[in-house]
Amino acid sequence: MKRVLKFTAVMLLSTLAIGAPASAQEKLIVSTWGGSFRDLIDEAIAKKFTAETGVKVEYITGGTIDRLNQAKLAAAKPESDVTFTTAHVGWLYANDNLFEKLDMAKIPNASHLVGQAKISPYHVGAWAYVYTIGYLPDRLPKGVSFDSWEGLWNPALKGMISSPDFDPSHVMVVAAKLSGGDAANWEVGEAKMKALKPNYKAFYTNDANSQQLFATGETPVQVVLSMNAYYMQNQGVPIKLVIPKEGAVLGIDTMAITKGSTKAELAYKFMNIALDPEVQARIAELKKGSPVVDNAKLKPEIAALTGVFSTPDQWAKQSLVIDAKLRAEKTGTWRKWFTENIMAP
């Protein structure tokens, strides 16, 4: 009899162990960039998600296009549950049926999304930033100012500027706008872009390369990612950011549920937490990105930063918006034209 009781007790303990809460055994896989962006998500979003659900968050990291290509290869058996990417590359995922269509009722915090962050039925904004003009004040030639993007074309800046080689859309759309056009008829800005070529010194390949070019003073004027500029300021590089009268080129990093994820409900919880106003304020504090919900309350010193938008007036008047779907369609064409006409010797 004692042996039977002992056996029963052992079986009961085993059953309890196997039947432990699913959250203690589950994990949510997030695809994102590495480095500081991975750390941002982990600190601002994942920590709160795990505290509320008990589910751990793990990461797949890599470059924007590298992760897109990997997602295509793994479409039949997706490797992640939530994907972070840029707004326009998100459209490439969606067009390849790699994102689930979102049920917005499961993301109640999304009711406070600003209009610019409502990207598609498949992906929504997580935070925003701008690409704008950054410069080293003590290296700027006399008479040069950036009240307008026209300042980049000042002959005094010959051989002094840089912009990203991986995405020329910022300067190409600016050139089109200064020529009376826009992203849809970007060709009107071709002559304007060619006139900028003498002012180029280099084309940076990533954020680290941008930092190096600034730190050495090799290119004291850049079309730069605002969040990266603030990081460099913290590293002691005296960069000044300015938003020209035409507006800074808006960028929005987005999140989506990977098509075929078996943890969609957890993914919805994760996305909803990401849009919590306190989480959005934390993202702004950590990375100096704009919150994408209208009910986030920022510290005054964060709200005062150039390129951090926290009011409807700022979103409307200080941002130059390139339609994300159009940008997805045109990026390849723009990159080819830029490589052949501006980057080529």
N, C-alpha and C positions, 0 to 999 in steps of 0.2 A: 504494500500500500504506500509506504514511504517513497519507494522508487517511482511509483506512478505519479505521486504528488510532485516529486522533484522533477520528473520529466515534463510534467504539465507546466511547472513554473518556468523551466528553461524555454519551452516552446512559446510561452506567453511573452517572455522577454525578447525572444527572437522576433516574434510578430510585431511587437511594439517598435523594435529597432527598424524593421523593414518598413513599417507603416509610419515612420517619422514624417513630419510635415514636408510636402514636396518642395517648398521654398528653400529648405535647408540643403537639398540635393541639386536643385536646378541652378542653371546659370544662364545669363543673357549675354549673347555675343554681339559686340558692337564693332562695326567697321568704321574706321576713322583714320585721320592722319596721325603720325607719331609725334613725339616730342611734346611741346607745350600745349598743343591742341588736345592730345590724348590726356594729358595731365589736367587740362581745364575741364574736360568732360568728367573725368574721374572725381575731381574735387567738388565741382559745382552741382553735378547731376547724379552721378552714380552713387555717391556716398549717401545722399538722401533716399535714393531708390532702394538701396540695400537695407537701410535702416527701417524703411516702411514695409518692405516685402520679405526681407530675409534672403533675397536672391542676389548672388554675387554677379558682378559684371566683369567679363573678360573682353579682350580687344584683339582685333585683327587690324594691323596698321600698314600704311603704305601711301604712295603718291596717289593723286586724284585719278589719273588715267590708268595707272597700274591696277588699282582696286576695281575699276570699272571692267577692265579686261578680265580680271580674275573672276568677277561676278558672272560674266558671260560664260566662262568655262565651267563654272560650278552651278549653273542655273538649275540643273535637274536635282541637285542636292546642295542647297545654299549653305554657305559657311557662317553667315551672320544672321542676326535677327533684326537689328537696326543698322541703318547705313547713314553716315554723315557724308555729305559732299557739297559742292557748290551748287547754286541754283540752276545754272545752265547745264552743268554735267548731269544733274539730277534728271533733266529732261531726256538725256541720252539713255539713262537707266530705264526711265518710264517707257520710252519708245521701243526698247528691247524687252518690255514686259518683265522687268526685274524688280518692280515695286508693286506692292499691294495698293489697291485703291483704298483711301482712308475713310473710315467711318468717323466723321468729326464729332459725333455725339459721344464717342469714347475718349475724346480729348477736350473736356470742358474748358480748360484754360485757354484753348485756341480761340474761344469767343472774343478774346482780347487782342488777337493778332492785329498788327497794323496792316494796312492794305498791301504795302510793298512786300510783306512776308507771306502772303497767300499765293504761293507760287503755282501750284497745280493740284489736281485731285489726288496726287500721289506723294507729294513732298511739300513741307512747310518750313519756314525759317526757324532757325535755332538762335542765331545772333546775326548782327550786321556790322559792317565796317565800310570804309571807303578806300579807294585808291585815289590819292591826291598828290599835290606837290609838296615834297619835303626838301629842305635845304639846310646847309650849314651857314649860318649868318656871317661868320668871319671869312668865309671863302667866296661869298657872293660878290660879283663885280658891281661897282657903283652904277646906279641908274637902273638896275634890274629889279623889277617887282612882279608879283604874281596876283595882282588884283583880278586878272583874267588869265585864262590858260594861254593867251597870246604871249605871255611872258616867256614861255619855253622857247619861242622862236626868236628871241632877242639875239642878235649876232654876237653880243658880248659873251654868250654862253657856248661859243664854239668849242667842241671837244670836252664838254663838262657834264653832260647829262646821261642818265641811264633809265631804262624801264625794263620790265620783264620780257624775256624772250619767249616764254611759254604761253603768254596771253597778251597779244598786242591790242586787244579790243579797246582798252582804256584810251590810249592815245589816238587810235584810228577813229573812234567815235567822236572824240573831242575835235579832231581835225575836220571831220564831216560837219559837226555842229558849227565850228568857226567859219565853215564854207557855205553855211546856209542849209545844210542837210541834217541827216540823222543816221541812226544805225541801219535803217531799212534801205537808204540810198547812199551808203557809205562811199560810193565811188566818187561823189562830188568832192571828197576830201583828199583824193589821191595826190593832187599837185601840192596841196598844203603839207601832207605827210612827207613828200619828197624834199620839201623845203626845210624840214626839220633835220634831215639826215646829217648835215655838217655839225650840228650841235651834239650829236651822240658821241660818247666815248666808249661805252660798253653796254651790254645787255645782260642783266643778271639772270641766273638760272634758277635760283630759289631764295628763300628768305635769308639764309646764312650768307649767300653770295652778296645779296643786297647790303647786309650789315658790314661785310668786309669792304665793299666799295665806299661806303660812307665813312667807316672808321679810319681808312687810310687817306681819305680825302680825294681819292681818284675820281669819283663822280660826286661832287658836292651838291648836285641837284638831281633828284630822282622822282619818278612817278612811283610812289611807294604805298604799301599797305599800311594803313593807319595803326593797326594793332602791333605790327612789327616795329614801326617807328617808336611807339611808346616803350616797347621792350628795349630798344636800343638806347633810348633816353635813360632808362634805368641802369643801363650798362655804362653810362657816362658819355655817350655820344650826343653832342649838343644840337640835335635836329630840331628844326622849327617846322611845324605843319601849317598849311594855309589852305583854305577852301576858296577857289576863285569864284567870281560872280556867276559863272555858268553852272556852278555846282561841282561837287566831287563825285566821281564815278562810284555808284553804290554797289557793294557786294554783299550777298547774303549766303551764309552757309546754312544748309538745310538738313533735315532728318526725315527718314522714311522707314517703313517696314519692308524688309526684304521679302520679295515674293517667295512663297513656299515655306516661310518660317513656321515652325510648330509652336512658337511661343508668342503669337500675335497679341494675346491679352496682356502679357507682361510687357511687350513692346509698347502697347498703348499707354500703360502706366508710366513707363519710362519717358515717353514723349510728353505726357501730361505734366510730369514732374519738371521736365526741362523748361516748360512754359509757365511754371509757377512764378509769380512776380518776385518773390524773394530769391529764387534761383537765378532769374534773369538779372536781378540787381547784383548778385554775386558774380555772374559772368562778366558784367560790365566792370566790376571792381578788379577782378583778377586779370582780365585780358584787354580791357578798354574797348570792348565792342558794344555796339548799341543794343539795348534790349529790343525784342521784336513784339512785345506786348505793351499795351498802353497804360497798364496799371502798375508797372514796376516803379518803385521809388528809389532814386539814385541819391547817393551822397552828393552834396553841392559841388565838391571838388571834382567828382567824376562827371557830373552833368555839364560842367564848364569846359571839358576837354574838346578840342577841335575834332570834329568827326564822330563824336558820340551824340546821337540824336535821341532826345527824350521828349520832344514836344511835336505836335502836328505841324507847326510852322517850320521847324527844322527839317522834318522829313520832306515837306513840300518844296522848300526854297533852297536847301543846301545839297540836295542829292540829284545827281544826274543818272537817270535810270535807263538801263539797256534791257529791253524785254528779254527775259531768260530763255524763252522758247526760240526766239529769233537768234539770240546769241549762240544757242546750241547748234542751230542750223548753219550759222555763218562762221563760227570760230575756225574751222579748218580752212576755209577760204581766206579769212583774214590772216591767219598764220602763214599761209603759203605766200600771199602777196607781200607781207611784211618781211619775210625771210628773203625773198627775191629782190625786193626793191629798197629795203632799208638796211637790213643786216649784211647783205652781200657787199663785198668791197667795191 
